[in-house]
Amino acid sequence: MILKKDISKLKIHFVGIGGIGISGLAKYLKAQGAQISGSDITDNNATKYLRTLGVPITIPHNKDAINNQDLIIHSAIIKPDNIELVEAQKQEILILSRKEALEFILCNKRVFSVCGAHGKSTTSAMLSAIFPEFGAIIGADTKEYGSNVREIESQSIVFEADESDKSFLNSNPYCAIVTNAEPEHMENYGHNLEIFYGAYRQFLQSASVRCINAEDPFLASLELEACKLFPSKDIFNITYALKDDEPCTRFELKDLGEFEVWGFGEHTAINASLAILSAKTEREIEEIRKNLAHFKGIKKRFDILQKGRLTIIDDYAHHPTEIKATLESVKIYSDLKSKNKIIAIWQPHKYSRLLDNLEGFQKCFEKYCDELIILPVYRAGESEISFDMEKNFGHYRPIFARRLKKVGETIELIYEDKIIKTIDEGILIGLGAGDITYQLRGEK
């Protein structure tokens, strides 16, 4: 059977190889020795990079790309009638979704699997910095090595596990690290909290070693043997500084001494502490302390795009809890830089998330946002619905814009194809998981 073969001996074709999740698997499997090919609708940075590694890429999809490979792996957005999937069926080649493929890819690996509603990408990248000899597959590009994948052959791997589609249950965790278990993506759990929490329980029970944020209400209720972090009492003396003009958090953890990590905020100290504690049985504390300094942040998480009269920061935060934590970090940065005005540009991500968390969104901008600009909801494949943003967010006196445009070192707000405002000073923070990241960079 194909799935019992050594991965390094397989020919694997990826349909939708340009996506961050699929390209990550392709890069990782190539490093393990597999013969990789792929296809997508259009070229992007991921496909261009894979070509430099010698991976043949077919643009657009074409049935001729299927030529007796051992296995086809496709992204979630690929439909069953895709021309390549149809051809693979004719050739009787095994077809797996990314979610299904994870179990096969990770089944013989020693996996440090990180999941949670918030902070999993950052925690994964920090853990990857601590273990430089491990492979890694993360949901965002880490600035340490400029990729979401550390492409080395290794029995051990740091893996960012995704709870949104239950695929974390296929990650074969040796060590399960859970940052929090706040309900999210409930549409994939039938809006049933028992099923949702049951999946987290199953994930943790499947691991040999566990490390959890024990102040999360659900995680605190579990009677499982685990390394437990109690942030309110285990993390203390948190201070913030600019080190070479970059954000730096220093904190003391339990009786392990002081640590220093890139970024700002209590959530940064919590993420780093979970990484440290999960690594403690594998590494000496001094080595952990030294290696953690290699973490330089990840793309789209407090990503400082521009410094100067106008500082521009891009952040993936798209949930009220994340937005509140990000704005707290911006406030720290503002105080250290002696800049007074914080301008938030928010692109709501999905109508379902907006409606499910409306009360949280209505409150999360209250404390640290001097001016709020709201862009249209990024639908992410959902149908448009009628929703009165002005009524629900009018208490902030926001500016509503259709899009933004980067011009030199300024940001122009556009509405009805007219410039309604130019922002040229202060700290501007972009918030959202849609295309706001490309607008801020002047790429769209």
MOMO-V310529 format. One record per helix or strand of 2 or more residues. SS is the DSSP state (H for helix, E for strand). FROM is the first residue (numbers start at 1). TO is the last residue. Records with the same first field share a line. If there is no record, write none. Layout:
SS: FROM-TO / FROM-TO
This chain:
H: 2-4 / 7-9 / 20-31 / 45-52 / 63-65 / 83-90 / 98-106 / 120-130 / 167-170 / 186-189 / 193-205 / 217-221 / 231-234 / 266-279 / 285-292 / 320-337 / 351-356 / 358-363 / 389-396 / 436-440
E: 11-15 / 35-40 / 56-59 / 71-74 / 94-97 / 110-115 / 135-142 / 147-150 / 156-160 / 173-178 / 209-213 / 227-229 / 235-243 / 246-253 / 258-262 / 303-306 / 310-315 / 342-349 / 371-378 / 399-400 / 403-407 / 410-415 / 418-423 / 426-431
